[in-house]
Amino acid sequence: MVRSSEDTGIRVRRTFERVFQAGEVVFDEGDPGAVLYVIQRGEVELTRRGPSGARLVGRLGPGEFFGEMSVVLGGSRTVRASVLCDTHLLELDGQTLQEMCLERPEIAIRMIRRLAGRVIELEGRLSALGIDDLLRPVVRVLVRQAEDGAEGARIPTSLRRLAAEAGLSLLETHRALQQLLERKLLRFVDDVLVSPDLDALSACLDGAD
């Protein structure tokens, strides 16, 4: 017997719905990310640690989803998600999400539209930021992690780890790295970041608070 779309929704809610009380943490930065969440009722706040403390990334309400990047790309969580009031969430792993998107393509279309909206919003925030606002936290982390090497200071890190430690998004961190590469302050050697002149790289911190 073929299940209707309504039957599928009921089955998913019964199987994956979770309830959180006001103030509870759904997941924290650095946690493994095997599932994403869809908000059924309530409100979720996303924050990221930064040099000056926690920074608000966004607040989400019913119908919105979060945690999808870790599910799609793999890796650990890059933000903390906590609930602001009693909140009901649907918890979906990658396989369940894929099955739902194949069964109901409109779900995949909704997700693509919302992700595109987030990218547009983030690009707007980036255009409002001066590049120095992005370079300084990234350079602080790079200088701290630098190790002596034959061709300069080697910095064994990844984009995700660098973003988490700098308190920036992946897109913001990528933009800062691109600027440093264009200025010849960094280069890649065997897929590892290398700073030919660590003092010149550190000079990007001039004028920082």
Residue, then its C-alpha position, 0 to 999 in steps of 0.5 A: m500500500v502506498r502511503s500518502s504525503e500526509d501519512t509520511g508526515i505523521r510517521v516522521r513526526r511520531t518517530f523524530e519529534r523532540v521537545f526542548q525546554a526554554g534555555e536547553v542547548v540542542f547542540d554546541e560548537g564542536d559537537p558531531g553533526a549527524v542530524l539536522y532539525v526542522i522547527q515545528r514550534g518555538e524559537v531557536e537561537l544560533t550563536r558562535r564564539g568569537p574573540s569578544g564572546a558569543r556572537l549572535v548568528g541568527r534566530l529561527g522560528p517555525g518552518e525553518f531548519f538548522g544544522e544542515m551544513s554538518v549533515v551535507l558536508g560532514g564535520s562538526r557543528t560550527v555554532r551553538a543552537s539553543v532554544l528560547c522557549d519550549t520548542h518542538l523540533l523534527e530531528l532528521d538524519g541524512q538518509t531520512l532527509q534524502e528519502m523525504c526529498l526523493e518522495r516529496p521533491e517540494i521539500a528539496i526545493r524549499m530547502i534550496r530556496r532557504l539556503a539561497g536566501r541565507v547566502i544572499e543575507l550573508e553576502g549583504r552582511l559581508s558587503a557591510l563589513g570592512i575587510d579588516d574586520l574579517l582579517r584580524p580574527v583570522v590572522r590572530v588564529l593563523v599567527r597563534q598556530a604557526e610552526d617553523g618550516a623550511e619555506g616559512a611558517r607552516i599553519p596546519t589548519s582547515l577552513r572549518r577549524l579556522a572559522a570556528e576559532a576565529g568566530l566567523s562563518l565559513l564564507e567570511t573566513h574564505r573571503a579573508l583567506q582569499q585576501l591574504l593569498e592575493r596579498k602574497l601573505l599566504r600561499f599553499v605548499d602541499d595543501v598546507l598554508v605557509s606564511p613566507d613572512l610571519d612578521a608581514l602577516s602579523a602586521c595585519l593586526d596593526g590598529a586592532d583593538 
